[in-house]
Amino acid sequence: MYLSFLLNLSREYKEFETRLKKRKFAHLLLAGSMAFTFLVPQLITKPAQAEAVYDIQEMARPDIPGLVVSPDDPLQNLTARSAVVIDAASKQVIYERNKDERRFPASTTKIMTLILALENSNMDDIVTVSSRAAGKEGSTLWLEAGEKIRMGDLLYGMMMHSGNDATVAVAEHIAGSEDKFAAMMTAKAHEIGAVNTNFANANGLPRDDHYTTAYDLALITAYGYSIPGFEDIVSTKETDFDWVKDPSHHLRNENQMLWLYRGSNGVKTGYTDAAGRCLVSGAKQDGLQLVAVVLDSVYMWNDSIKLLDYGFAHVEPDTLVNAGDIVDYASVSGGTGRKLPLKAAGTLTLAKLKDADKQYKTHVEVKDLRAPVKQGDTVGRYVVELDGREVASTDLVAGADITRRSFFLTVWSFLTSLFHGKA
């Protein structure tokens, strides 16, 4: 009977998708239920743009016990108890509601698990699944004790299908135990600046000592986008692995924002009874990467779309330096006397709040330079600050070769200085 139900549901979904593709406009009411997975068609995204794929019907906020919304809140119908949207590069807050209020993160915890795995393992490592990992409760990839699976594959399964068993396997491979790995997670969170966070496990199963805030999760995710491989994993819609127990060997990402929002590139859903519906989402437009977080939300898809729409509507890109720009010149001790051009190694484009008085300030930090200096050598940093806080930087590289001054020229310079000194 259950198999027959799934087959009928699959047929209904295909018929729904066919009808929807024939329509010019789709008006969908997106509730927060995870069951919505079955109803979202697969659409081609356009990363250059960031906007909702559908016209989202505005919904009045239901009565949510204990939630007090300020009359000045520009998103009155947002249903999340805590929410924030930030610019990933500058960490600048564009909108927030109770962003520092302590909450349970559920499976959005796995964002930090992914970060630590990317920084502390090789994607080609072979991970042996323990009986402890295979028996982990909650959402699962149905891993079996003794299985040997590539680390990279586990990370895709962990983020796309929210496999709690995969998180334990990853944690044990890196730290020896999940408890030790959780301590690493907390230390990394505090290093990033997420100081109101404490992790007690690698998957987000509820514990009183496992908590975070919307703002901390945004900071953690923003950091994640700076790590090679992070965006590739969290933005993958579908993939296949031989070890997946389903006969199709197919995994489909549970994060519907990848289909619902053009420009979406991550990141993770979460749900427990204690945490409510949680979603961390990201999207990119005009070189700007925004991160939105909703915790304990009634309509998490709608809320996330509203946050990203609000974010992109209230910022504009501000390119402070382009890769290759000469930003300053520096003296080089022992050189020929020629000033060294300092070139920016990378481009820095940050979000600037429209109609805001706050402006980014920049300065250069240059090492004590002594000849010889080779073109391309790293010689300092180009630093961006906002409100006295460093928000971004890029290396400065030498724009030319500076050779060491010859002995004859050194003597000549000394004699010349004596002559001018007497004069």
Sequence and secondary structure as in RCSB ss.txt:
>XXXX:A:sequence
MYLSFLLNLSREYKEFETRLKKRKFAHLLLAGSMAFTFLVPQLITKPAQAEAVYDIQEMARPDIPGLVVSPDDPL
QNLTARSAVVIDAASKQVIYERNKDERRFPASTTKIMTLILALENSNMDDIVTVSSRAAGKEGSTLWLEAGEKIR
MGDLLYGMMMHSGNDATVAVAEHIAGSEDKFAAMMTAKAHEIGAVNTNFANANGLPRDDHYTTAYDLALITAYGY
SIPGFEDIVSTKETDFDWVKDPSHHLRNENQMLWLYRGSNGVKTGYTDAAGRCLVSGAKQDGLQLVAVVLDSVYM
WNDSIKLLDYGFAHVEPDTLVNAGDIVDYASVSGGTGRKLPLKAAGTLTLAKLKDADKQYKTHVEVKDLRAPVKQ
GDTVGRYVVELDGREVASTDLVAGADITRRSFFLTVWSFLTSLFHGKA
>XXXX:A:secstr
 HHHHHHHHHHHHHHHHHHHHHSS  EE   S GGGGGG       TT  EESSEE        TT    TT S 
TT   SEEEEEETTT  EEEEESTTS B  GGGGHHHHHHHHHHHS TT EEE  HHHHT  SS     TT EEE
HHHHHHHHHHS  HHHHHHHHHHHHSSHHHHHHHHHHHHHHHT TT B SSSS    TT BB HHHHHHHHHHHT
TSTTHHHHHT  EEE TT SSTT EEE S THHHHEETEEEEEEEEETTTEEEEEEEEEETTEEEEEEEEEESSH
HHHHHHHHHHHHHTEEEEEEE TT EEEEE  BTS S  EEEEESS EEEEEETT     EEEEEE   BS B T
T EEEEEEEEETTEEEEEEEEEESS B    HHHHHHHHHHHHHHHH 
